[in-house]
Amino acid sequence: MELERIIAPAAPQPTGPFVHAVRVGALLYTSGQAGRDPATGQMGDVGAQVDQALTNLGDIAAAAGTSLHRAVKVTLILRDDVTDMAAVNDAYARHFEGHLPARTSFFVSRLKNPDMLVEIEAVLDVE
């Protein structure tokens, strides 16, 4: 099976030795995306970060010829001091109207950047 590596020009560029996503057959596996605005580099509150991370994932999905509405599984990695799950779920629901993929949420003590409250990855169907 051939691997296709995906880099999306509209999403924040990877900061390490990895790509935005890898397509294998009918599935697209994304790298985790922070809620960083690619134009400004800014990160807001947890709701804004979830919204931006999912926007970034949407840009990556589009670069691979699919969309978030083809998501099969989404993983949210949240900093353990995130208490506003209503904001997380509201932002999440806006991106998956009418389509709810399987989801797992993890709480961790820290993420790469001290301003980072969330990182999100997904597995999507591309066919």
C-alpha positions as a Markdown table, in Angstrom:
| # | Residue | x | y | z |
|---|---|---|---|---|
| 1 | Met | 0.0 | 0.0 | 0.0 |
| 2 | Glu | 1.3 | 3.4 | -1.0 |
| 3 | Leu | 1.6 | 6.3 | 1.5 |
| 4 | Glu | 0.8 | 9.8 | 0.3 |
| 5 | Arg | 2.1 | 12.6 | 2.5 |
| 6 | Ile | -0.1 | 15.7 | 2.8 |
| 7 | Ile | 1.1 | 19.3 | 3.5 |
| 8 | Ala | -1.7 | 21.9 | 3.5 |
| 9 | Pro | -0.6 | 25.4 | 2.5 |
| 10 | Ala | -3.5 | 27.0 | 4.5 |
| 11 | Ala | -2.7 | 25.2 | 7.8 |
| 12 | Pro | 0.1 | 26.2 | 10.2 |
| 13 | Gln | 3.2 | 24.5 | 8.9 |
| 14 | Pro | 4.7 | 21.6 | 10.9 |
| 15 | Thr | 7.3 | 22.6 | 13.5 |
| 16 | Gly | 9.1 | 19.3 | 13.5 |
| 17 | Pro | 10.0 | 16.3 | 11.3 |
| 18 | Phe | 6.4 | 15.4 | 10.4 |
| 19 | Val | 3.7 | 16.1 | 7.8 |
| 20 | His | 0.1 | 17.3 | 8.3 |
| 21 | Ala | -1.3 | 14.0 | 7.3 |
| 22 | Val | -0.7 | 10.7 | 5.6 |
| 23 | Arg | -3.1 | 9.0 | 3.3 |
| 24 | Val | -3.1 | 5.2 | 3.3 |
| 25 | Gly | -5.7 | 3.7 | 1.0 |
| 26 | Ala | -9.1 | 5.2 | 1.8 |
| 27 | Leu | -8.0 | 6.7 | 5.1 |
| 28 | Leu | -6.3 | 9.9 | 6.1 |
| 29 | Tyr | -4.4 | 10.1 | 9.4 |
| 30 | Thr | -3.7 | 13.6 | 10.6 |
| 31 | Ser | -1.0 | 14.9 | 12.9 |
| 32 | Gly | -2.3 | 16.7 | 15.9 |
| 33 | Gln | -3.2 | 20.3 | 15.3 |
| 34 | Ala | -3.0 | 23.1 | 17.8 |
| 35 | Gly | -5.5 | 26.0 | 17.9 |
| 36 | Arg | -3.0 | 28.4 | 16.4 |
| 37 | Asp | -4.1 | 30.9 | 13.8 |
| 38 | Pro | -1.8 | 30.4 | 10.8 |
| 39 | Ala | -2.0 | 34.1 | 9.9 |
| 40 | Thr | -1.3 | 35.6 | 13.3 |
| 41 | Gly | 0.3 | 32.8 | 15.3 |
| 42 | Gln | -2.2 | 33.6 | 18.1 |
| 43 | Met | -4.1 | 31.2 | 20.4 |
| 44 | Gly | -7.2 | 32.3 | 22.3 |
| 45 | Asp | -9.3 | 30.7 | 25.0 |
| 46 | Val | -10.1 | 27.0 | 24.9 |
| 47 | Gly | -13.2 | 27.4 | 22.7 |
| 48 | Ala | -11.3 | 29.5 | 20.2 |
| 49 | Gln | -8.5 | 27.0 | 20.2 |
| 50 | Val | -10.8 | 24.1 | 19.5 |
| 51 | Asp | -12.4 | 26.1 | 16.7 |
| 52 | Gln | -9.1 | 27.0 | 15.1 |
| 53 | Ala | -7.6 | 23.5 | 15.5 |
| 54 | Leu | -10.7 | 22.1 | 13.7 |
| 55 | Thr | -10.4 | 24.8 | 11.0 |
| 56 | Asn | -6.8 | 23.7 | 10.5 |
| 57 | Leu | -7.8 | 20.1 | 10.3 |
| 58 | Gly | -10.5 | 21.1 | 7.8 |
| 59 | Asp | -7.8 | 22.8 | 5.7 |
| 60 | Ile | -5.7 | 19.6 | 5.8 |
| 61 | Ala | -8.7 | 17.4 | 4.9 |
| 62 | Ala | -9.4 | 19.7 | 1.9 |
| 63 | Ala | -5.8 | 19.4 | 0.8 |
| 64 | Ala | -6.3 | 15.7 | 0.7 |
| 65 | Gly | -9.5 | 15.9 | -1.2 |
| 66 | Thr | -11.9 | 15.3 | 1.7 |
| 67 | Ser | -13.6 | 17.2 | 4.5 |
| 68 | Leu | -14.3 | 17.0 | 8.3 |
| 69 | His | -17.7 | 15.6 | 7.5 |
| 70 | Arg | -15.8 | 12.4 | 6.5 |
| 71 | Ala | -14.2 | 12.1 | 9.9 |
| 72 | Val | -14.4 | 8.6 | 11.3 |
| 73 | Lys | -12.5 | 9.2 | 14.6 |
| 74 | Val | -11.4 | 12.4 | 16.4 |
| 75 | Thr | -9.0 | 12.6 | 19.4 |
| 76 | Leu | -9.0 | 15.7 | 21.6 |
| 77 | Ile | -6.0 | 16.2 | 23.9 |
| 78 | Leu | -6.8 | 18.8 | 26.4 |
| 79 | Arg | -4.7 | 20.4 | 29.1 |
| 80 | Asp | -5.8 | 19.1 | 32.5 |
| 81 | Asp | -6.7 | 22.6 | 33.8 |
| 82 | Val | -9.4 | 23.0 | 31.0 |
| 83 | Thr | -12.7 | 23.3 | 32.9 |
| 84 | Asp | -14.9 | 24.8 | 30.2 |
| 85 | Met | -16.0 | 21.7 | 28.5 |
| 86 | Ala | -19.2 | 23.5 | 27.3 |
| 87 | Ala | -17.0 | 25.8 | 25.2 |
| 88 | Val | -15.1 | 22.8 | 23.9 |
| 89 | Asn | -18.2 | 20.9 | 23.0 |
| 90 | Asp | -19.9 | 24.0 | 21.4 |
| 91 | Ala | -16.9 | 24.7 | 19.2 |
| 92 | Tyr | -16.6 | 21.0 | 18.3 |
| 93 | Ala | -20.3 | 20.7 | 17.5 |
| 94 | Arg | -20.2 | 23.6 | 15.0 |
| 95 | His | -17.6 | 21.8 | 12.9 |
| 96 | Phe | -19.5 | 18.5 | 12.9 |
| 97 | Glu | -23.1 | 19.6 | 12.3 |
| 98 | Gly | -25.1 | 16.6 | 11.2 |
| 99 | His | -22.1 | 14.3 | 11.4 |
| 100 | Leu | -20.7 | 13.0 | 14.7 |
| 101 | Pro | -17.6 | 10.9 | 14.4 |
| 102 | Ala | -16.3 | 8.7 | 17.2 |
| 103 | Arg | -14.4 | 10.7 | 19.7 |
| 104 | Thr | -11.9 | 10.3 | 22.6 |
| 105 | Ser | -10.7 | 13.0 | 24.9 |
| 106 | Phe | -7.6 | 12.9 | 27.0 |
| 107 | Phe | -6.5 | 15.3 | 29.7 |
| 108 | Val | -2.7 | 15.8 | 30.1 |
| 109 | Ser | -0.6 | 17.9 | 32.4 |
| 110 | Arg | 1.0 | 19.9 | 29.6 |
| 111 | Leu | 1.3 | 20.4 | 25.9 |
| 112 | Lys | 4.2 | 21.6 | 23.7 |
| 113 | Asn | 3.5 | 25.3 | 24.1 |
| 114 | Pro | 2.5 | 26.8 | 27.5 |
| 115 | Asp | -0.4 | 28.7 | 25.7 |
| 116 | Met | -1.7 | 25.5 | 24.1 |
| 117 | Leu | -4.9 | 24.2 | 25.7 |
| 118 | Val | -5.8 | 21.7 | 23.1 |
| 119 | Glu | -4.4 | 19.5 | 20.3 |
| 120 | Ile | -6.7 | 17.6 | 18.0 |
| 121 | Glu | -6.1 | 14.8 | 15.5 |
| 122 | Ala | -8.4 | 12.8 | 13.3 |
| 123 | Val | -8.8 | 9.8 | 11.0 |
| 124 | Leu | -10.9 | 10.6 | 7.9 |
| 125 | Asp | -12.4 | 8.6 | 5.0 |
| 126 | Val | -11.2 | 10.0 | 1.7 |
| 127 | Glu | -13.3 | 7.9 | -0.7 |
